Amino acid sequence: MKKINKVKIKINGKNCIINPKMTLKEVIARFKIPLNKVAIELNENIIDKKKLNKIKVNNKDKIEIVHFIGGG
C-alpha cells in the first residue's frame, strides 16, 4: 500500500497541498484565517467551530470559508 506524503484539497476553489493528518483547525491557522468572523463548510457541510480540532482533513476535501462583512 502506497503512503500518501501530501494531501490535495481545495480552499475556496483554489488547489492547495497540505501535510497528511492535519486537522481543520490547523489548516485554518496555516492560512491565517481569523475564526471569529467566518463560517466554515467542509464538503458541503457547515462545521461547528468547536469541532475543528477533531476533524481530520482528507485528500480531495473541499473547504469553503465565508467571511462576514457588515453593511446595509
Chimera marker file (.cmm) of the C-alpha trace (Angstrom):
<marker_set name="trace">
<marker id="1" x="0.000" y="0.000" z="0.000" r="1" g="1" b="0" radius="0.5"/>
<marker id="2" x="1.375" y="3.398" z="-1.010" r="1" g="1" b="0" radius="0.5"/>
<marker id="3" x="1.739" y="6.013" z="1.712" r="1" g="1" b="0" radius="0.5"/>
<marker id="4" x="0.376" y="9.482" z="0.931" r="1" g="1" b="0" radius="0.5"/>
<marker id="5" x="3.022" y="12.159" z="1.570" r="1" g="1" b="0" radius="0.5"/>
<marker id="6" x="0.832" y="15.166" z="0.772" r="1" g="1" b="0" radius="0.5"/>
<marker id="7" x="-2.895" y="15.822" z="0.740" r="1" g="1" b="0" radius="0.5"/>
<marker id="8" x="-4.523" y="17.800" z="-2.071" r="1" g="1" b="0" radius="0.5"/>
<marker id="9" x="-7.518" y="19.905" z="-1.056" r="1" g="1" b="0" radius="0.5"/>
<marker id="10" x="-9.469" y="22.889" z="-2.361" r="1" g="1" b="0" radius="0.5"/>
<marker id="11" x="-9.997" y="26.008" z="-0.279" r="1" g="1" b="0" radius="0.5"/>
<marker id="12" x="-12.478" y="28.481" z="-1.749" r="1" g="1" b="0" radius="0.5"/>
<marker id="13" x="-11.919" y="26.927" z="-5.175" r="1" g="1" b="0" radius="0.5"/>
<marker id="14" x="-8.101" y="27.093" z="-5.064" r="1" g="1" b="0" radius="0.5"/>
<marker id="15" x="-5.988" y="23.927" z="-5.064" r="1" g="1" b="0" radius="0.5"/>
<marker id="16" x="-3.754" y="23.577" z="-2.001" r="1" g="1" b="0" radius="0.5"/>
<marker id="17" x="-1.361" y="20.939" z="-0.737" r="1" g="1" b="0" radius="0.5"/>
<marker id="18" x="-1.108" y="20.220" z="2.978" r="1" g="1" b="0" radius="0.5"/>
<marker id="19" x="0.510" y="17.636" z="5.220" r="1" g="1" b="0" radius="0.5"/>
<marker id="20" x="-1.449" y="14.459" z="5.933" r="1" g="1" b="0" radius="0.5"/>
<marker id="21" x="-3.388" y="14.144" z="9.203" r="1" g="1" b="0" radius="0.5"/>
<marker id="22" x="-3.831" y="17.909" z="9.644" r="1" g="1" b="0" radius="0.5"/>
<marker id="23" x="-6.953" y="18.953" z="11.487" r="1" g="1" b="0" radius="0.5"/>
<marker id="24" x="-9.301" y="21.532" z="10.060" r="1" g="1" b="0" radius="0.5"/>
<marker id="25" x="-8.186" y="23.930" z="12.810" r="1" g="1" b="0" radius="0.5"/>
<marker id="26" x="-4.527" y="23.503" z="11.753" r="1" g="1" b="0" radius="0.5"/>
<marker id="27" x="-5.431" y="24.180" z="8.113" r="1" g="1" b="0" radius="0.5"/>
<marker id="28" x="-7.333" y="27.341" z="9.068" r="1" g="1" b="0" radius="0.5"/>
<marker id="29" x="-4.383" y="28.515" z="11.197" r="1" g="1" b="0" radius="0.5"/>
<marker id="30" x="-1.882" y="27.762" z="8.421" r="1" g="1" b="0" radius="0.5"/>
<marker id="31" x="-3.742" y="30.100" z="6.072" r="1" g="1" b="0" radius="0.5"/>
<marker id="32" x="-4.093" y="32.727" z="8.851" r="1" g="1" b="0" radius="0.5"/>
<marker id="33" x="-7.871" y="32.897" z="8.681" r="1" g="1" b="0" radius="0.5"/>
<marker id="34" x="-9.491" y="34.575" z="11.707" r="1" g="1" b="0" radius="0.5"/>
<marker id="35" x="-12.169" y="32.298" z="13.165" r="1" g="1" b="0" radius="0.5"/>
<marker id="36" x="-14.308" y="34.970" z="14.796" r="1" g="1" b="0" radius="0.5"/>
<marker id="37" x="-15.992" y="36.252" z="11.607" r="1" g="1" b="0" radius="0.5"/>
<marker id="38" x="-16.170" y="33.247" z="9.281" r="1" g="1" b="0" radius="0.5"/>
<marker id="39" x="-18.368" y="30.266" z="8.543" r="1" g="1" b="0" radius="0.5"/>
<marker id="40" x="-16.618" y="27.044" z="7.500" r="1" g="1" b="0" radius="0.5"/>
<marker id="41" x="-18.003" y="24.404" z="5.178" r="1" g="1" b="0" radius="0.5"/>
<marker id="42" x="-16.319" y="21.040" z="4.590" r="1" g="1" b="0" radius="0.5"/>
<marker id="43" x="-17.599" y="19.021" z="1.634" r="1" g="1" b="0" radius="0.5"/>
<marker id="44" x="-20.874" y="20.990" z="1.608" r="1" g="1" b="0" radius="0.5"/>
<marker id="45" x="-21.485" y="20.577" z="5.368" r="1" g="1" b="0" radius="0.5"/>
<marker id="46" x="-21.375" y="23.510" z="7.797" r="1" g="1" b="0" radius="0.5"/>
<marker id="47" x="-18.859" y="22.797" z="10.545" r="1" g="1" b="0" radius="0.5"/>
<marker id="48" x="-19.299" y="23.698" z="14.213" r="1" g="1" b="0" radius="0.5"/>
<marker id="49" x="-16.191" y="25.680" z="15.186" r="1" g="1" b="0" radius="0.5"/>
<marker id="50" x="-15.999" y="23.762" z="18.475" r="1" g="1" b="0" radius="0.5"/>
<marker id="51" x="-15.221" y="20.591" z="16.481" r="1" g="1" b="0" radius="0.5"/>
<marker id="52" x="-12.441" y="21.991" z="14.246" r="1" g="1" b="0" radius="0.5"/>
<marker id="53" x="-9.726" y="20.335" z="16.334" r="1" g="1" b="0" radius="0.5"/>
<marker id="54" x="-11.296" y="16.881" z="15.949" r="1" g="1" b="0" radius="0.5"/>
<marker id="55" x="-11.857" y="16.877" z="12.178" r="1" g="1" b="0" radius="0.5"/>
<marker id="56" x="-9.018" y="15.486" z="10.051" r="1" g="1" b="0" radius="0.5"/>
<marker id="57" x="-8.728" y="16.856" z="6.508" r="1" g="1" b="0" radius="0.5"/>
<marker id="58" x="-8.552" y="14.175" z="3.830" r="1" g="1" b="0" radius="0.5"/>
<marker id="59" x="-7.346" y="14.052" z="0.248" r="1" g="1" b="0" radius="0.5"/>
<marker id="60" x="-9.709" y="15.852" z="-2.195" r="1" g="1" b="0" radius="0.5"/>
<marker id="61" x="-11.708" y="17.556" z="0.573" r="1" g="1" b="0" radius="0.5"/>
<marker id="62" x="-13.355" y="20.853" z="-0.392" r="1" g="1" b="0" radius="0.5"/>
<marker id="63" x="-13.321" y="23.643" z="2.162" r="1" g="1" b="0" radius="0.5"/>
<marker id="64" x="-15.315" y="26.841" z="1.743" r="1" g="1" b="0" radius="0.5"/>
<marker id="65" x="-14.720" y="29.752" z="4.098" r="1" g="1" b="0" radius="0.5"/>
<marker id="66" x="-17.187" y="32.627" z="4.089" r="1" g="1" b="0" radius="0.5"/>
<marker id="67" x="-16.252" y="35.914" z="5.740" r="1" g="1" b="0" radius="0.5"/>
<marker id="68" x="-18.977" y="38.016" z="7.377" r="1" g="1" b="0" radius="0.5"/>
<marker id="69" x="-18.969" y="41.628" z="6.222" r="1" g="1" b="0" radius="0.5"/>
<marker id="70" x="-21.160" y="44.306" z="7.766" r="1" g="1" b="0" radius="0.5"/>
<marker id="71" x="-23.159" y="46.708" z="5.676" r="1" g="1" b="0" radius="0.5"/>
<marker id="72" x="-26.598" y="47.579" z="4.564" r="1" g="1" b="0" radius="0.5"/>
<link id1="1" id2="2" r="1" g="1" b="0" radius="0.2"/>
<link id1="2" id2="3" r="1" g="1" b="0" radius="0.2"/>
<link id1="3" id2="4" r="1" g="1" b="0" radius="0.2"/>
<link id1="4" id2="5" r="1" g="1" b="0" radius="0.2"/>
<link id1="5" id2="6" r="1" g="1" b="0" radius="0.2"/>
<link id1="6" id2="7" r="1" g="1" b="0" radius="0.2"/>
<link id1="7" id2="8" r="1" g="1" b="0" radius="0.2"/>
<link id1="8" id2="9" r="1" g="1" b="0" radius="0.2"/>
<link id1="9" id2="10" r="1" g="1" b="0" radius="0.2"/>
<link id1="10" id2="11" r="1" g="1" b="0" radius="0.2"/>
<link id1="11" id2="12" r="1" g="1" b="0" radius="0.2"/>
<link id1="12" id2="13" r="1" g="1" b="0" radius="0.2"/>
<link id1="13" id2="14" r="1" g="1" b="0" radius="0.2"/>
<link id1="14" id2="15" r="1" g="1" b="0" radius="0.2"/>
<link id1="15" id2="16" r="1" g="1" b="0" radius="0.2"/>
<link id1="16" id2="17" r="1" g="1" b="0" radius="0.2"/>
<link id1="17" id2="18" r="1" g="1" b="0" radius="0.2"/>
<link id1="18" id2="19" r="1" g="1" b="0" radius="0.2"/>
<link id1="19" id2="20" r="1" g="1" b="0" radius="0.2"/>
<link id1="20" id2="21" r="1" g="1" b="0" radius="0.2"/>
<link id1="21" id2="22" r="1" g="1" b="0" radius="0.2"/>
<link id1="22" id2="23" r="1" g="1" b="0" radius="0.2"/>
<link id1="23" id2="24" r="1" g="1" b="0" radius="0.2"/>
<link id1="24" id2="25" r="1" g="1" b="0" radius="0.2"/>
<link id1="25" id2="26" r="1" g="1" b="0" radius="0.2"/>
<link id1="26" id2="27" r="1" g="1" b="0" radius="0.2"/>
<link id1="27" id2="28" r="1" g="1" b="0" radius="0.2"/>
<link id1="28" id2="29" r="1" g="1" b="0" radius="0.2"/>
<link id1="29" id2="30" r="1" g="1" b="0" radius="0.2"/>
<link id1="30" id2="31" r="1" g="1" b="0" radius="0.2"/>
<link id1="31" id2="32" r="1" g="1" b="0" radius="0.2"/>
<link id1="32" id2="33" r="1" g="1" b="0" radius="0.2"/>
<link id1="33" id2="34" r="1" g="1" b="0" radius="0.2"/>
<link id1="34" id2="35" r="1" g="1" b="0" radius="0.2"/>
<link id1="35" id2="36" r="1" g="1" b="0" radius="0.2"/>
<link id1="36" id2="37" r="1" g="1" b="0" radius="0.2"/>
<link id1="37" id2="38" r="1" g="1" b="0" radius="0.2"/>
<link id1="38" id2="39" r="1" g="1" b="0" radius="0.2"/>
<link id1="39" id2="40" r="1" g="1" b="0" radius="0.2"/>
<link id1="40" id2="41" r="1" g="1" b="0" radius="0.2"/>
<link id1="41" id2="42" r="1" g="1" b="0" radius="0.2"/>
<link id1="42" id2="43" r="1" g="1" b="0" radius="0.2"/>
<link id1="43" id2="44" r="1" g="1" b="0" radius="0.2"/>
<link id1="44" id2="45" r="1" g="1" b="0" radius="0.2"/>
<link id1="45" id2="46" r="1" g="1" b="0" radius="0.2"/>
<link id1="46" id2="47" r="1" g="1" b="0" radius="0.2"/>
<link id1="47" id2="48" r="1" g="1" b="0" radius="0.2"/>
<link id1="48" id2="49" r="1" g="1" b="0" radius="0.2"/>
<link id1="49" id2="50" r="1" g="1" b="0" radius="0.2"/>
<link id1="50" id2="51" r="1" g="1" b="0" radius="0.2"/>
<link id1="51" id2="52" r="1" g="1" b="0" radius="0.2"/>
<link id1="52" id2="53" r="1" g="1" b="0" radius="0.2"/>
<link id1="53" id2="54" r="1" g="1" b="0" radius="0.2"/>
<link id1="54" id2="55" r="1" g="1" b="0" radius="0.2"/>
<link id1="55" id2="56" r="1" g="1" b="0" radius="0.2"/>
<link id1="56" id2="57" r="1" g="1" b="0" radius="0.2"/>
<link id1="57" id2="58" r="1" g="1" b="0" radius="0.2"/>
<link id1="58" id2="59" r="1" g="1" b="0" radius="0.2"/>
<link id1="59" id2="60" r="1" g="1" b="0" radius="0.2"/>
<link id1="60" id2="61" r="1" g="1" b="0" radius="0.2"/>
<link id1="61" id2="62" r="1" g="1" b="0" radius="0.2"/>
<link id1="62" id2="63" r="1" g="1" b="0" radius="0.2"/>
<link id1="63" id2="64" r="1" g="1" b="0" radius="0.2"/>
<link id1="64" id2="65" r="1" g="1" b="0" radius="0.2"/>
<link id1="65" id2="66" r="1" g="1" b="0" radius="0.2"/>
<link id1="66" id2="67" r="1" g="1" b="0" radius="0.2"/>
<link id1="67" id2="68" r="1" g="1" b="0" radius="0.2"/>
<link id1="68" id2="69" r="1" g="1" b="0" radius="0.2"/>
<link id1="69" id2="70" r="1" g="1" b="0" radius="0.2"/>
<link id1="70" id2="71" r="1" g="1" b="0" radius="0.2"/>
<link id1="71" id2="72" r="1" g="1" b="0" radius="0.2"/>
</marker_set>
